[in-house]
Amino acid sequence: TWKARAPLRCRFFAWLALQNRCWTSARLARRGLDHQDNCPLCNHEEESIDHLFIRCVFTRRLWAVIFQAMDKPCWVPTMNDTLAGWCATQSTSETHKRVLNALRVLGMWEIWKHRNIITFDGATACLPLVMRRIVDESKVWQQAGLIHEGMETFYEAANGWAQGE
């Protein structure tokens, strides 16, 4: 997490998520605090870190689109993965690992932001909107020198998908 080519706030958030320190409904329930009953993205199960970032149907579809756009469908987490396990066990070349880690951190960051917009502002889950935000933010990260290689194919495929092609 700390070596990912991403802004510090995003790396810090990813670290919090890996430590299961984000205020999901499962964590709020354990503390006896008010919480929603189900995941705000899919409304199927209680929201936990592993559900939100790995098992939620909304999130699974998002990861599939991201990694298919990278032509790396093998990077999509399985239903048996945990967030920590998925982040720790990816085997790929060092060059691709940097891109994978950056996209993973960016995806988690945008999922969390979208989840918060739904939870606190009453928006509805919208996969193309999240995908557009990931593309836009990854371009900013590329301009900042955080992501260097292999993104043109991703931008082309992801933009096409986000536009509804």
N, C-alpha and C positions, 0 to 999 in steps of 0.2 A: 504493500500500500504506500509506504513512504517513498519508494523509488519510482512510483508511477509518474509519468510526465504529465502532470496536472497542476492546477493552482493549489496552493496550500489549503485553502478552505475546503476544496473538494477532497483532497487527500485526508484531511482531518475528519471530514464527514464519513468517508469510507472506513477509516479506522474505527470511528464510533460504531458504525454499522457492524463491522466485524467483531467488535466487542459486545454486541447486542445492547448498546446503550442508547439507541434511538427510542423515542417515545411512541412506540406502536400501541395499538389497543391492547395487545397481550401484556405489555409491560405496565400500562396504566391500570389494567385489571389486577395485576399482582400487587400493586400499591394501594388498591382500593379506591382509585380515582375514577371519575366519570370517563367513559370511553364509548366509542361506537361498537356495535355488535360485530360487524363484519368489515372486511377489507373495503376501503373506499373505491378501489379500482375495479374489483370484480364482484363484490357483494356476495361472495360464496362462502368464505371461511373467515375465521378470526384472523386478524392481521398480526403476524409476527414478522420478525426480520427475514427468516427463511421463506415464509409465504410471500411477503412483499417483493423480495428480490429474486426468488427462484421459482416458486410454485404457482403464483398467481397467473391465471390465464392471460391477463393483459400483459404482464411482464414477460411471460414466456414468448408471447407473440412478438413483443418488442425486441427481445434478444435474438429471436429467429430472424427478424428483418435486418437488424444491425449486422449480424454475422453472415447472413446470406449476401448482404451488400458488400461485405469484405471478402466474399467467396471462401468463407471459413465456417461452414455450418457445423463442423465438429466442435467449435467453441461454445455452442449453445449449451447451457446447463441442463442436466436431466432432472427428472422429478425426484430422484434419489439423492441428489446433491444437497449439501448445506451451503450457505453462503461462504463460510470460511473454507470448507472443503473445495468448492469450485474455484475460489480465488487462489488456493494453494497448489492445486494439482494440474494446472494447465502446462502441458509440455509442448513447447514450440521453440523456434529459433530465437536468439536474443533480439534480433531486429523486430520480429513479429511480436515478441513478448511485450516490447515497449508500447506498440500500437494496441495490442490486446488490453494491457493494463490501463492505458489511457481511456480506451472506449468503455471498459468496464466501470471505471470510476465515473466517467461522464454519464454513462447510462444510469448508474445508481443515483447520481446527483439529480439528474432530470426526473427520474421516477419519483424521488422523494419530494422534489419541488411540485410536481404535478399532483402527487398525493395530498400535499398541503393545500394546494389551490382548491382541490375537491373538498377536502375536510373543512377548511375555514372560509372559503368564499362561495361554496355551493355549486362549483362548476361540475361538469360531467366528464367522465373519462374519455379521452380522445387520442387514439394512437397516432394518427397522422400529425397532430399538433406536437406531441412529444418527439416524434421523429424529426420534424422540422427544427425544433429547438436543439436537438442533438447535432444535426447537420450544421446549423448556424453557429453553435458554440464550438464545435470541433474546428470550424474554419477560423474562428478567433484564436483558438489554441494553436492552430497551425501557423497563423500569422505571428504569434508570440514565440514561435520556435519550439513549442512543446511537442508537437507531432510533426514529423518530417516526411516520412515516406509512405507511399502506397495509398493515399487517400483519394485520389482522383476517381478511381473506380467506385469507391464507397460513396462519394458525393453524387456521382451520376446515378447509381442504383438507388440510393436512399432518397434523393430528390424525386426521382420518378415514382417511387412508392408513396412518398408523402403527398405527391400531387394527385395520387389516385390512379396511376398508370398500371 
